[in-house]
Amino acid sequence: MEIHQVSAKQGLQWILSGFYLFRKAPIAWVMVCFTLVLIAMTISLIPLLGKFIFTLISSIFLAGIMLGCKDLEQGKSLEITHLFSAFKTHAASLITIGGIYLIGQILIIGLVMLIGGTQMTDMLLYGKRVDENELMDVMSSMLTSSLIALTLSIPLMMASWFSPLLVIFHNVPPIIAMQRSFFACLKNFVPFQVYGITLIVLTILCVMPYGVGLVILIPTVFASIYVSYKDIFLAEPVRFKNNESDHDHQKVNWHNNDEESAKNDNEIKSEAIDFEGNMAESGENVHCSYCNTSLSRNDAIEDKNLYFCSEEHRRLHQFSDEQGK
C-alpha cells in the first residue's frame, strides 16, 4: 500500500469534501454524532476509569463511522448501527490501537507532572493557592510542560489518525497500521498544517454562536478523515459532478489522477472518430465528433471526413486540435 504525497491545498479540500458527505445525510450524521457524545458522557460517569475506558474503545467507534462514510460514498444510508459495526469484526485490533494511545497519553501526563513539580500539580488538581513569588516559577513550569506535552502528543495523534481505517479496510495489524499512519501524516505534513489551521479557525467561528456550529463541524471532521485517507492511501480525491437528470443531486466520482482521466478521454475520442467513419460509409446516421450526438448524415456538417451537429461544435473541435498541436 503506497503512501501518496498530496499538495498543500488538499488540506482545505478534505474539509470541503467532508462537508459534502455531511450534506448527503445531515440528519443521520447529527444522530450518529449525538449518540457518540451520549455514549462518551455515560461512560465518563464511571468513577476513575470512565475516561480511560472510552479512550480504549474510541477507535472502534471511529472505525464504524468510517464504514458509514464508505456506505455513503456508495449511495447507501448512514445509520446509528454503523457506530457498533466494527465491534463484530476488528474489535481486538482496534482496542489495541486505543490501548497504545491511552498508554501514550498516561506517559505524557506523567512526564508533564514530573517536569511541572508538585506545586503545579497541586494547583491544577486541587486548586491550591500559591503566593506571588512562587507564581512565576509555577507559570514557567506550566509553559514548559505544555510545550513538551504538545510536542509528544502530535506524533501520538499522527500514529492514531489513519490506523483504525487501515485496520478496518485493509486488515493491517495494529502496530503496522500506526506506523503507516505516522509516516503518512509526516509525508503530508504541509497539507495537515493547512487542515489544522483551517479547523482551528472554523472551531472558533462555530463556538461563537453558543456552539451551534459544532453540530455541522463535528460530522464534517469525521467525514474529512475518510476523505484524507482516500486521498493519501488510494490516490482517489473527491470529484463533484452534477447529474443532468436531477439538478438537485450530486454524485462523487473518484479518479486515480488527472493524467489517467485525460488518457481515457483521448481513447474514447479516438473510438468515436472510428465509429463515425464506419457510419458515414454505411450512409446511415453519424455522430458529432465533439459531443458524440447521433444525427442523420444529411443534417450533419462535414469537415475533413468528420461530422458535427452544429457549426459551434465544429469550431470547438478545430480549436481543440490546434491546442493539441
N, C-alpha and C positions, 0 to 999 in steps of 0.2 A: 504494500500500500504506500504510494508515493505521497509525500507532503509537498504541496504546491505553495509557492510564494506569490502572493497577490499584491496589487497596488494599494497605496495608502487610502485611496478613495473608497475602497471596498468596505472599510470600517463604517462609513456612513451608509453604504448600500445595504449592509447587513441589517441595520436598524429600519431602513425604509422597507426592505423586503419582509422583515419581521412584522412590521405594521400591516403589510398587505395580507399576511397569513392571519393576523388578528381580525382583519376586516371580513375575511371569508366566513368566520363564525364567531362574532363578538360575544353573543350571549353565552355560548358554550365555553369560550375562553374565560369569561368572568366567573362562571360557575366552577370551573376547574380550579382556578387560582383561589377563589374564595374557600373552596373545600380544602385546599392545601394549607391555607393560612389557619383555618379552623383546626385541622389536624395538628399543626405546629403548636398552636395555643393550648390545645388539650394535652398534648404530651408534655409541654413545658410545666404543667401543673404538678407533675410528679416531682416530689421533693428531691433536690440534689441531682438526680440522674436524668430529669426530663430533657434538658437541652442536649445532653450527651447522646441520649437515645435518638433524638430527632436528627442530629448531625450524622449519626451512624447510618440511618436509613434514608437520608435525604437523596442520595444518589439513585435509589430505586424509584423515588417519585419523579426525579428529573428524567430518568430513562423512559418512564412511562409517558411523560409529556412529549418526549421526542418521538415516541411511537405514534402519538396523536398527531404530531406535525407531519409525519410521513403519510398518515392516512388522509390528512387534509390535502396534501400535495397530490394524492392520487384520486381526489374527488370524493373521498369518504367523509364521514362526520366525526367530529371531536366529541368524546363523551367523558364523563367523570370516571368511568371504569378504566380509562387509559392510565390514570394515576396508579392503579394497582396491578396493571398488566405485567410489569417486569418482575413482580414477586413470583410469578409462576415459572419463569424461565431462567433468569440470571441473578437470583437473589443473593447467592453466596458471593459471587464475584463483585457485585455492586456494594454489598456490605463491607467487603474487603477494602474497596476504594474509600468508603465512608470511614472505616476504621483507621486507615492510614492518614486521612485528612484530620480526623479527630486527634490522633496522637500528635500530629504536627502542630495543631493548634494548642494542645496542652503544653508541649515543649516550648512553644513561643511565649505563651503566657508565663510559664515558669521562669524563662530567661528574663522577661521584662520585669517581673517582680524581684528577681535576683539583682538586676542592674539598678532598679529604682530604689531598692533598700526598704527597710521596714517602715520608714516614715511615709513614703509614698503609698505603700501598701495599706497602711492603717488609714491614711486619709481617703483613699479610693474605696476601700471595702467597708470601713467602719465610720467614716466621716469625722475622723479625729482632727481637731484643730491644731494648727502649728503657729508659732509666733513669726514675726516679720523677718527675723534673722534666719530662721530655718526655711521660710517660704521660698527664697531664691534658690536654695540648694535643692529643694523638692521639685520646683518647676524645671530646673536644669536637668535633673534626673528623669523627670517625666518626658521632657522633649527628647532626650537621648533614647529612652526606652521606646517611645513611639516611633522614632525613625528606624530603630532596629526591628521592631515588630512589623512595620510596613515592608522593610527590605526582605524579611523572611517570609512574610505572608504572600507576597506576589509570586514567587516560584511555586509555593504550595497551591495557590489558586490556578496557576498555569498548568500544573500537573493534573488538576482535577477538572479542568474546563471541558475537555473533549472525551475524557476517559469513560464516562458512562455511555456515550454514544458509540465508541469503538467496541465496548463490550456488548451492547445490545444489538448492534447492526453487523458486527464482524466477528463476534465471539473471540475477541482478543483477550488474553489473560490480564488480570487487573494491573499487575506491576508493569507489564509491557505497555498496556494502554496508557498508564500515567506517564511513562517515559515518552511515548509518541506525542501525547498531548502537550507535554512540556516543550519538546523541540518544535512542534507545530506553532505554538504561541511565540516561541523565541524567534523562529524563522520569519514570522509575520508580526514582529514587534511594533513596527510603524503603523500598520492598519489597526492594530489593537489599541495603540495610543489614541488614534483618531476616534475609535469606537468608545474608549473610556471617557475621553473628554466630552464627547457628544452626550453620553449617558449622564455625566455629571450635570451638564447644563440642562438637559431635559428633566432630570430629577428635581433640580431647584425650581424649574418652571411648574412642574406637576405638583409639588408640595405647596406652592404658594396659595392656590385656591382651596385651602383646607384639605389638601391631599387627594382631591377628587381625581386629578390627572393620573394618579398611580393605578387606577382601575384600567387604564389603557397601557400605561408604561410597563407594568409588570408582565402582562401577557406578551407584549412586544419584545421584551428582553428574552423571555423563554424561546420565542419563535426565532429571534436573531441568533441564538446559539445553534439552532438546527441549520439555519442558512449559512452561518460561518463554517460549520462542519462540511456542508456540501461543497462550499467554495474552495476550501483548503485541501480536503482529502479526496474529493471526487472531481474537482475542477468543473463543477456544474453550477455556475451562477444563475440567479433567478432572471428570467426574461418575462416581460409582460406583453401579452398580445390580446387585442380586443377581438371578440367573436362577432362577425358581421351579422349573424342571425339573431344575436341578442346583445344589444349595446350595453346592457346593464351588467353583463357577466364578463369577467376577466379570467384568463387562463395562464397558468405558469408553464413556460416552455424551458426545459433545461437543455443547454447546448454545451458541448465539450469546450469549444472556443470559437472565436470569430473566423479564424483561418479555415477550420473544418467546415463551417457553415458556408463560407464563400465558395469552397471547393464543391460542395454538394449542389449549390445553386448553378455553378457552371456546368456540372454534369447534367442537371435537369434541363438547362437551356439547350445543350447540345442534342439531347434526346428529342426535345421539342422541335428543333430545326429539322432533324432527320425525319420525324414523323410528318412534318409539314410538306417536305419534299415528296414523300410517298403519297400523300393525299392529293397533292397537286397533279401528280402523274395519273392518278385514277380518275381525275375530272370531277371529284366529289367535293365534300367540304374540306376546308383548310383551317389552320389555327394561326392566330395572331402571334408573330414572333416575339412580341413584347409581353403580352398578358396571357397568351395561350388560350384565348377565347375562340371557340369553334364558330365558323361562319361560312357562308357559301362563297365559293371561289369567285363567282361573278360579282359579289358585293365587296370583296376584299381589294385592298390597294397593294399592287405588286411592285416590288422594288428589288432588283438583283436576285430573282428567284426566291424572295421572301415575301410573306403576305402579312398585312396589318389590317386591323379593324378600323383604324382611323388615321388621319394624317398626323395627329398629335403623337400617336404611338410610333409611327414611322420615324418622326424626328427624334423622339426619345431614344429609340433603338440605335439610330445613327449616332447620336451624341454619346451613348454608352460605348459603342465600338471605337469612337475616336478617343475617348478617355482611356480605353483599354490599351490602345496603341501607344 
